[in-house]
Amino acid sequence: MSYYMWGDKTDEELNLESSGDICLLQRYRYATFTDEEDPPPCPTNLSWLLQTEVTLRENTQREIALKEKIEELAKEGSYVTVIQDLQEELSTLSTEYWTLERRWWEIRSSYYEGPLTRGIDFWRSQPKWYMHRVLVEDCVGRGGCCSRDCGCCSHRQSERKFAVGHCTVECSCCERARGFTLDPEQKSQIRESFKLDYNCPRAWYYNRIKTASLLGLMAGSYENPLDLIVDLPPRYTTPPEESRGSNWKNYLRGSSR
């Protein structure tokens, strides 16, 4: 009589665990997910999970930006109405975060337990998983904080669980660096350009981010995924007023969400 259930560890997975070859182990786990001859019993939509995480990061980065604005405006003491509006938006963001956090768990808890989920759990248990080389390079390419020496991505200043990760359209440090505020249409265009969806024209981009973010893997590389984690030193010194550009006060008064 066989007591095997789909998702149990096979001899091959156990041997790879014993070997200590993390890359091959993670590759094996991913291969079971993409095996068309023996697919998981339940469909697993990784895109929904990743896209929800992006939305969660947008939320937390917007929250950080608003708190920065409130702190600066409070020093001047003449923007009471503006501060009240920002505090109301903070309250709305907190409610949205609560909802998004449960949406994330709804998606994650729907995954059938097996090699793939073991691979995800292993990788996400690494404290700096989000500083994988692929994810850092992507942030640099998009003009995010990894392209500067601010250290924001490596040491995001938030207590939120899902704050970890790279820059979104709501990153206040990126806004100060580029010197202008993105309007709603520009934000929508950027979101669409870098949407993590296997059905979009840039599915290769989704696959690249997916395997790095969830499993620590990089196409063409057999390096230990842990060796692909890049840790950038933090730098929290505030740039001088003149280096922020003439739009600094306008930034503090409010920007389009």
C-alpha positions as CSV (number, residue, x, y, z in Angstrom):
1,M,0.0,0.0,0.0
2,S,1.3,3.5,-0.9
3,Y,0.9,6.3,1.5
4,Y,2.3,8.9,-0.9
5,M,0.4,12.1,-1.4
6,W,1.1,14.7,-4.1
7,G,3.4,17.2,-2.6
8,D,5.3,14.7,-0.4
9,K,9.1,14.9,-0.6
10,T,10.5,12.6,-3.3
11,D,13.8,10.7,-2.9
12,E,15.3,13.2,-5.4
13,E,14.3,16.2,-3.3
14,L,15.5,14.5,-0.1
15,N,18.9,13.8,-1.8
16,L,19.2,17.3,-3.0
17,E,18.5,18.6,0.5
18,S,21.2,16.4,1.9
19,S,23.7,17.5,-0.8
20,G,23.5,21.1,0.3
21,D,23.2,22.3,-3.3
22,I,20.6,25.0,-2.8
23,C,20.5,26.1,-6.4
24,L,19.7,22.6,-7.7
25,L,17.2,22.0,-4.9
26,Q,15.3,25.2,-5.8
27,R,15.5,24.4,-9.5
28,Y,14.1,21.0,-8.8
29,R,11.2,22.5,-6.8
30,Y,10.4,25.0,-9.6
31,A,10.6,22.2,-12.2
32,T,7.9,20.3,-10.4
33,F,5.6,23.3,-10.7
34,T,6.2,23.6,-14.5
35,D,6.0,19.8,-15.1
36,E,3.0,19.5,-17.5
37,E,2.9,15.7,-17.1
38,D,2.4,15.9,-13.3
39,P,1.0,19.3,-12.5
40,P,-0.1,20.4,-9.0
41,P,-3.7,19.3,-8.1
42,C,-4.8,22.9,-7.8
43,P,-4.0,25.9,-10.1
44,T,-1.3,28.2,-8.6
45,N,-1.4,31.8,-9.7
46,L,2.0,33.3,-8.8
47,S,1.2,36.5,-10.7
48,W,-1.6,37.4,-8.3
49,L,0.7,37.0,-5.3
50,L,3.5,39.1,-6.7
51,Q,1.2,41.8,-8.0
52,T,-0.5,42.1,-4.6
53,E,2.9,42.5,-3.0
54,V,3.7,45.4,-5.4
55,T,0.4,47.0,-4.3
56,L,1.3,46.5,-0.7
57,R,4.7,48.2,-1.3
58,E,3.0,51.1,-3.0
59,N,0.8,51.4,0.1
60,T,3.6,51.4,2.6
61,Q,5.8,53.8,0.5
62,R,2.9,56.2,0.2
63,E,2.5,56.0,4.0
64,I,6.2,56.7,4.5
65,A,5.9,59.7,2.1
66,L,2.9,61.1,4.0
67,K,4.6,60.8,7.4
68,E,7.6,62.7,6.0
69,K,5.4,65.5,4.7
70,I,3.5,65.7,8.0
71,E,6.7,65.9,10.0
72,E,8.1,68.7,7.8
73,L,4.9,70.7,7.6
74,A,4.4,70.5,11.4
75,K,7.7,72.3,11.9
76,E,6.4,75.3,10.0
77,G,3.1,75.4,11.9
78,S,1.1,77.0,9.1
79,Y,-0.3,74.1,7.2
80,V,-3.0,72.8,9.7
81,T,-5.6,72.0,7.0
82,V,-3.1,70.3,4.8
83,I,-1.8,68.1,7.7
84,Q,-5.4,67.1,8.5
85,D,-6.0,66.0,4.9
86,L,-2.7,64.0,4.9
87,Q,-3.7,62.3,8.2
88,E,-7.1,61.3,6.7
89,E,-5.3,59.8,3.8
90,L,-3.0,57.9,6.2
91,S,-6.1,56.4,7.9
92,T,-7.4,55.3,4.5
93,L,-4.0,53.8,3.6
94,S,-4.1,51.8,6.9
95,T,-7.5,50.4,6.0
96,E,-6.3,49.5,2.5
97,Y,-3.2,47.8,3.9
98,W,-5.3,45.6,6.2
99,T,-7.5,44.5,3.2
100,L,-4.5,43.9,1.0
101,E,-2.7,41.9,3.6
102,R,-5.6,39.5,3.8
103,R,-5.9,39.3,0.1
104,W,-2.3,38.2,0.0
105,W,-2.9,35.5,2.5
106,E,-6.0,34.4,0.6
107,I,-3.9,33.8,-2.5
108,R,-0.9,32.3,-0.6
109,S,-3.0,29.9,1.4
110,S,-4.6,28.6,-1.8
111,Y,-1.3,27.1,-3.0
112,Y,-1.1,23.3,-2.7
113,E,1.6,22.4,-0.2
114,G,4.5,20.8,-2.1
115,P,7.9,21.4,-3.6
116,L,7.1,24.9,-4.9
117,T,5.7,26.2,-1.6
118,R,8.7,24.6,0.2
119,G,10.9,26.5,-2.2
120,I,9.1,29.8,-1.6
121,D,9.1,29.4,2.2
122,F,12.8,28.6,2.2
123,W,13.7,31.7,0.1
124,R,11.4,34.1,1.8
125,S,12.8,33.0,5.2
126,Q,16.1,34.7,4.2
127,P,16.1,38.2,5.9
128,K,17.4,39.9,2.7
129,W,15.7,37.8,0.0
130,Y,14.5,41.0,-1.7
131,M,18.1,42.1,-2.3
132,H,18.6,39.4,-4.9
133,R,20.8,40.5,-7.7
134,V,18.0,40.3,-10.3
135,L,15.7,42.4,-8.1
136,V,18.4,45.0,-7.4
137,E,19.3,45.3,-11.1
138,D,15.6,45.7,-11.9
139,C,15.3,48.5,-9.3
140,V,18.4,50.2,-10.8
141,G,17.0,49.9,-14.3
142,R,13.8,51.6,-13.2
143,G,15.6,54.4,-11.6
144,G,14.9,53.3,-8.1
145,C,16.8,53.8,-4.9
146,C,19.3,51.0,-5.7
147,S,20.6,53.3,-8.4
148,R,21.6,55.8,-5.7
149,D,23.4,55.5,-2.3
150,C,20.5,56.3,-0.1
151,G,20.0,52.6,1.1
152,C,16.2,52.9,1.1
153,C,15.5,49.5,-0.5
154,S,17.9,47.6,1.8
155,H,16.7,49.3,4.9
156,R,13.1,50.5,4.3
157,Q,11.9,52.6,7.2
158,S,8.6,51.0,8.0
159,E,7.2,48.5,10.6
160,R,4.9,47.0,8.0
161,K,5.6,43.4,7.1
162,F,5.2,43.9,3.4
163,A,7.2,47.1,3.2
164,V,10.4,45.2,2.3
165,G,11.3,45.4,-1.3
166,H,12.0,47.9,-4.0
167,C,10.7,51.2,-5.2
168,T,7.3,51.8,-6.6
169,V,5.6,54.9,-8.1
170,E,5.0,56.0,-4.5
171,C,8.6,56.2,-3.3
172,S,9.2,59.7,-1.9
173,C,13.0,59.4,-2.2
174,C,12.7,58.7,-5.9
175,E,10.3,61.7,-6.3
176,R,12.9,64.0,-4.7
177,A,15.7,62.5,-6.8
178,R,13.9,63.1,-10.1
179,G,12.6,66.5,-9.0
180,F,9.0,66.2,-10.1
181,T,5.8,64.5,-9.1
182,L,4.2,61.7,-11.2
183,D,0.6,62.5,-12.1
184,P,-2.0,59.7,-12.0
185,E,-1.7,58.9,-15.7
186,Q,2.1,58.6,-15.5
187,K,1.7,56.3,-12.5
188,S,-0.8,54.1,-14.4
189,Q,1.6,53.9,-17.4
190,I,4.5,52.8,-15.2
191,R,2.4,50.2,-13.4
192,E,1.3,48.8,-16.8
193,S,4.8,48.8,-18.2
194,F,6.1,46.7,-15.3
195,K,3.1,44.6,-14.5
196,L,3.9,41.2,-13.2
197,D,1.5,39.2,-15.5
198,Y,2.4,36.1,-17.6
199,N,-0.3,37.1,-20.1
200,C,1.2,40.5,-20.9
201,P,3.5,41.1,-23.9
202,R,6.5,41.2,-21.5
203,A,6.0,37.8,-20.0
204,W,9.8,37.3,-19.9
205,Y,10.1,40.2,-17.5
206,Y,7.4,38.6,-15.2
207,N,9.3,35.2,-15.3
208,R,12.6,36.8,-14.5
209,I,11.2,38.7,-11.4
210,K,9.0,35.7,-10.4
211,T,11.8,33.1,-10.1
212,A,14.2,35.6,-8.3
213,S,11.5,36.9,-5.9
214,L,10.0,33.6,-5.0
215,L,12.8,31.1,-5.3
216,G,16.1,33.1,-5.5
217,L,16.8,31.7,-9.0
218,M,18.3,33.4,-12.0
219,A,18.2,32.0,-15.5
220,G,21.6,30.7,-16.7
221,S,23.1,30.8,-13.2
222,Y,23.9,27.8,-11.0
223,E,25.3,29.9,-8.2
224,N,24.1,29.4,-4.7
225,P,21.0,31.8,-4.4
226,L,22.3,33.0,-1.1
227,D,25.4,34.3,-2.8
228,L,23.2,36.4,-5.2
229,I,22.0,38.5,-2.3
230,V,23.4,42.0,-2.6
231,D,23.5,44.1,0.6
232,L,23.9,47.9,0.1
233,P,24.9,50.0,3.0
234,P,22.3,52.5,4.3
235,R,22.8,56.2,4.2
236,Y,20.2,58.3,6.0
237,T,21.7,61.8,5.8
238,T,19.2,64.3,4.5
239,P,20.3,66.1,1.3
240,P,20.8,69.9,1.8
241,E,17.8,72.1,0.9
242,E,19.4,73.5,-2.3
243,S,20.1,70.0,-3.7
244,R,16.4,69.0,-3.4
245,G,15.4,71.5,-6.1
246,S,13.0,74.4,-6.0
247,N,10.0,72.1,-5.9
248,W,10.7,70.8,-2.4
249,K,8.1,73.0,-0.7
250,N,5.5,72.0,-3.4
251,Y,6.4,68.4,-2.7
252,L,5.7,68.9,1.0
253,R,2.3,70.5,0.4
254,G,1.0,67.4,-1.4
255,S,1.4,65.3,-4.5
256,S,-0.9,63.3,-6.7
257,R,-1.5,59.8,-5.6
